[in-house]
């Protein structure tokens, strides 16, 4: 019930904000195509921030399994779409997520879903990278977790310095990936393939 009330407040607030922005735009006539824009924008914003309303335990849904695997498990090129918390503009990229099991593995699709839970929030890439890594570390208690996120930020491409070819890369290394140079090197070499 609380979640439904929260969802309704988000939709109403987003609709009002978008409508006010359109009205405030200089010399903007409300064209026929813009009449329902506040409603569409509110629904889009609700979708793009759904990570706030998702529970990680429900997402994982008991998809953690006993395993004797003890080498690096890497899921590369997980596409992600997020909104910059500073400008509400998208950043788009991919995440590479690795872990070394310590008796447990997680269902493959759950790694991508964990990325989405944190990407579907107002974010900065540095925090997104750390949140993905820390959530896997907490969930699996592996020997280590490594996450690299690379993304293009529209807040830097379509405004401000307007640099089209810049890519931001962030990493978070935990456990053996941080402590052991050979393990870290193996992970980085796997990213090149």
ZAMARGU-4260 file (C-alpha; in steps of 0.2 Angstrom, whole numbers, plus 5000, padded with zeros to 4 digits):
<rodrens>
0) 5000/5000/5000 | 5014/5012/5004 | 5023/5008/4988 | 5007/5012/4978 | 5006/5029/4987
5) 5024/5032/4983 | 5022/5027/4965 | 5007/5039/4963 | 5016/5053/4971 | 5031/5051/4959
10) 5019/5051/4944 | 5010/5066/4950 | 5025/5076/4954 | 5034/5071/4938 | 5019/5076/4928
15) 5018/5093/4936 | 5037/5096/4935 | 5037/5092/4916 | 5022/5102/4913 | 5030/5117/4922
20) 5046/5115/4912 | 5036/5115/4895 | 5027/5130/4900 | 5042/5139/4906 | 5052/5136/4890
25) 5054/5152/4880 | 5043/5154/4865 | 5036/5137/4867 | 5019/5134/4860 | 5010/5119/4867
30) 5010/5109/4851 | 4998/5094/4849 | 5012/5082/4851 | 5017/5089/4868 | 4999/5089/4877
35) 5002/5071/4884 | 5021/5073/4886 | 5020/5077/4905 | 5011/5060/4907 | 5023/5051/4896
40) 5038/5059/4905 | 5031/5054/4922 | 5029/5036/4917 | 5047/5036/4909 | 5054/5043/4925
45) 5046/5030/4935 | 5053/5017/4925 | 5070/5024/4925 | 5071/5025/4944 | 5062/5009/4947
50) 5078/5003/4956 | 5073/5013/4972 | 5057/5002/4973 | 5066/4985/4970 | 5072/4973/4984
55) 5088/4965/4980 | 5083/4949/4990 | 5068/4947/4980 | 5078/4950/4964 | 5090/4936/4969
60) 5076/4925/4973 | 5086/4911/4980 | 5096/4909/4965 | 5112/4906/4975 | 5118/4888/4973
65) 5132/4878/4981 | 5147/4875/4970 | 5165/4869/4970 | 5170/4882/4957 | 5185/4892/4963
70) 5191/4901/4948 | 5185/4918/4941 | 5167/4919/4935 | 5165/4934/4923 | 5150/4942/4915
75) 5156/4954/4902 | 5147/4968/4893 | 5131/4969/4903 | 5123/4985/4895 | 5117/4998/4907
80) 5106/5014/4906 | 5106/5026/4921 | 5102/5044/4925 | 5115/5056/4931 | 5110/5063/4948
85) 5117/5080/4944 | 5108/5084/4927 | 5095/5070/4925 | 5103/5065/4909 | 5107/5048/4904
90) 5123/5039/4905 | 5124/5023/4894 | 5137/5009/4895 | 5142/4992/4901 | 5147/4983/4916
95) 5159/4969/4918 | 5157/4959/4934 | 5168/4945/4941 | 5169/4935/4957 | 5178/4921/4963
100) 5166/4909/4972 | 5169/4903/4990 | 5156/4888/4990 | 5142/4898/4981 | 5138/4904/4964
105) 5123/4915/4958 | 5112/4913/4943 | 5119/4921/4928 | 5104/4932/4925 | 5104/4938/4943
110) 5121/4947/4940 | 5113/4957/4926 | 5098/4961/4937 | 5109/4967/4951 | 5117/4979/4939
115) 5100/4985/4934 | 5094/4988/4951 | 5107/5000/4955 | 5108/5008/4937 | 5089/5012/4938
120) 5092/5025/4951 | 5098/5043/4950 | 5117/5039/4950 | 5135/5044/4948 | 5145/5030/4940
125) 5158/5029/4954 | 5144/5024/4967 | 5135/5013/4954 | 5151/5003/4952 | 5154/5001/4971
130) 5136/4997/4974 | 5136/4982/4962 | 5152/4975/4969 | 5147/4977/4987 | 5130/4969/4985
135) 5138/4954/4977 | 5151/4953/4991 | 5137/4953/5004 | 5126/4941/4994 | 5139/4928/4990
140) 5153/4930/5002 | 5165/4926/4988 | 5184/4926/4989 | 5183/4942/4979 | 5173/4953/4968
145) 5178/4965/4953 | 5167/4977/4944 | 5172/4988/4929 | 5159/5000/4922 | 5162/5010/4906
150) 5150/5023/4901 | 5146/5038/4890 | 5138/5053/4899 | 5126/5063/4890 | 5128/5077/4903
155) 5146/5079/4895 | 5141/5075/4877 | 5126/5086/4874 | 5130/5101/4886 | 5144/5108/4895
160) 5161/5103/4887 | 5152/5093/4873 | 5165/5080/4871 | 5157/5066/4860 | 5171/5052/4862
165) 5175/5052/4880 | 5171/5036/4890 | 5172/5036/4909 | 5179/5020/4917 | 5177/5015/4935
170) 5182/5000/4945 | 5179/4992/4962 | 5190/4978/4967 | 5186/4968/4983 | 5194/4954/4992
175) 5208/4944/4982 | 5205/4955/4967 | 5212/4970/4978 | 5224/4960/4988 | 5232/4949/4975
180) 5241/4956/4960 | 5241/4940/4950 | 5222/4938/4952 | 5219/4956/4948 | 5230/4954/4932
185) 5220/4939/4927 | 5204/4948/4928 | 5211/4963/4918 | 5217/4951/4905 | 5200/4943/4903
190) 5192/4960/4900 | 5203/4962/4885 | 5197/4946/4876
</rodrens>
